[in-house]
Amino acid sequence: MTNPYNQPRPAPRWARKRYVLPALGLAFLLGIGAGAGGQTTTDAEPAAAKPRPTVTVTATTTTTAEPEPAVTVTATETTKVKVKVTKTVTAEPAADTGGGSGGGSVYYANCDAARAAGAAPVYRGDPGYGSHLDRDGDGVACE
């Protein structure tokens, strides 16, 4: 019989880090050393170099737009307008149906027709009164 306690165990995680972190540090230091010992550039000027004059070019353009000419009125024309008012009054049957209409045989389809006939405002009980003309139900239509 084999004993499960005699089998080799894998190394714990902290033991693996013991080898990986120093290897990464060594690679980093070698990379820095390789980058520093290479070519030298001559782009930078020494601190004791004499100042040289430089040329700076600045271009500015200015454009001014001409304003549009203003429209002026030189003549006034007077025009007369004729307005035609049409009155629409239809007769209602003489029998009172009790639908909130007043007495009489006059019917107004809307308040514009009552105003055109010169009957606005129309009070409850007057000829032409209808509940459809009284918006707030206070007994005065087309107010």
C-alpha positions in Angstrom: 0.0 0.0 0.0 1.1 3.5 -0.8 1.1 6.2 1.8 -0.4 9.4 0.5 1.7 11.4 2.9 5.0 10.2 1.3 4.2 11.8 -2.1 6.1 15.0 -3.0 4.1 18.2 -2.6 4.3 21.1 -5.0 6.2 24.1 -3.6 4.0 26.8 -1.9 3.4 30.0 -3.7 5.7 32.1 -1.5 8.5 29.7 -2.4 7.9 30.3 -6.2 8.1 34.0 -5.6 11.5 33.6 -4.0 13.0 32.7 -7.4 10.8 34.9 -9.7 11.2 38.3 -8.0 15.0 38.3 -7.9 15.1 37.2 -11.6 12.9 40.1 -12.6 15.0 42.5 -10.6 18.2 41.3 -12.4 16.5 41.6 -15.8 15.5 45.2 -15.0 19.0 46.2 -13.9 20.5 44.6 -17.1 18.0 46.6 -19.2 19.0 49.8 -17.5 22.7 49.1 -18.0 22.2 48.2 -21.7 20.3 51.4 -22.3 22.8 53.7 -20.6 26.0 52.4 -22.3 25.0 52.8 -25.9 25.3 55.6 -28.3 25.8 59.2 -27.3 23.8 61.9 -29.1 25.0 65.4 -30.0 21.5 67.0 -30.0 22.0 68.7 -26.7 24.2 71.8 -26.6 26.8 72.3 -23.9 25.9 74.7 -21.2 28.7 77.1 -22.2 27.5 77.5 -25.8 27.1 81.0 -27.0 23.5 82.2 -27.5 22.6 82.4 -31.2 20.0 84.7 -32.6 16.8 83.0 -33.7 14.2 84.1 -36.2 10.5 84.1 -35.3 7.9 84.7 -38.0 4.5 85.8 -37.0 1.8 86.2 -39.6 -1.5 88.0 -39.0 -4.2 88.6 -41.4 -7.1 91.0 -40.9 -10.2 91.0 -43.0 -13.1 93.3 -42.7 -16.4 92.3 -44.2 -18.4 95.1 -45.9 -21.8 95.5 -44.4 -24.9 94.6 -46.4 -26.7 97.7 -47.7 -29.7 98.5 -45.6 -33.2 98.4 -47.1 -34.9 101.8 -47.1 -38.6 102.5 -47.6 -39.1 105.4 -50.0 -42.8 105.3 -50.6 -45.9 104.3 -48.5 -48.9 102.7 -50.1 -52.3 102.7 -48.4 -54.7 99.9 -49.1 -58.3 99.5 -48.1 -59.6 96.1 -47.3 -63.2 95.0 -47.4 -64.4 92.4 -44.9 -67.5 90.4 -45.5 -69.2 89.0 -42.3 -71.5 86.1 -42.8 -74.2 85.3 -40.2 -75.3 81.8 -39.8 -78.6 81.4 -37.9 -80.6 78.2 -38.2 -84.1 77.6 -36.9 -84.6 75.1 -34.2 -87.8 73.1 -33.9 -90.3 74.9 -31.7 -90.8 71.9 -29.4 -88.6 72.2 -26.3 -86.8 69.0 -25.6 -85.4 70.1 -22.2 -81.8 69.8 -23.4 -80.7 72.9 -21.6 -81.8 75.3 -24.3 -83.8 78.4 -23.6 -87.0 79.5 -25.1 -87.5 80.6 -28.7 -86.6 79.1 -32.1 -83.1 80.6 -32.5 -80.1 78.2 -32.6 -76.5 79.2 -32.6 -74.0 76.5 -33.7 -71.1 78.2 -31.8 -70.3 81.4 -30.0 -68.9 83.0 -33.2 -72.3 82.7 -34.8 -73.9 84.3 -31.7 -71.4 87.1 -31.7 -72.0 87.7 -35.4 -75.8 87.9 -34.8 -75.1 90.4 -32.0 -76.7 88.2 -29.4 -73.6 87.4 -27.2 -73.7 87.0 -24.2 -76.7 84.7 -24.2 -78.4 84.1 -20.8 -80.3 81.0 -19.8 -83.9 81.4 -20.8 -83.1 83.7 -23.7 -83.7 82.6 -27.3 -80.6 80.9 -28.7 -79.2 79.8 -25.4 -77.7 76.2 -25.5 -75.7 74.3 -22.9 -73.1 73.6 -25.6 -72.4 77.4 -25.6 -72.0 77.7 -21.9 -68.5 76.3 -21.0 -68.5 76.8 -17.3 -72.3 76.1 -16.7 -73.0 79.4 -14.9 -76.0 80.3 -17.1 -74.2 82.8 -19.3 -73.2 81.5 -22.7 -70.5 83.1 -25.0 -69.1 85.3 -22.3 
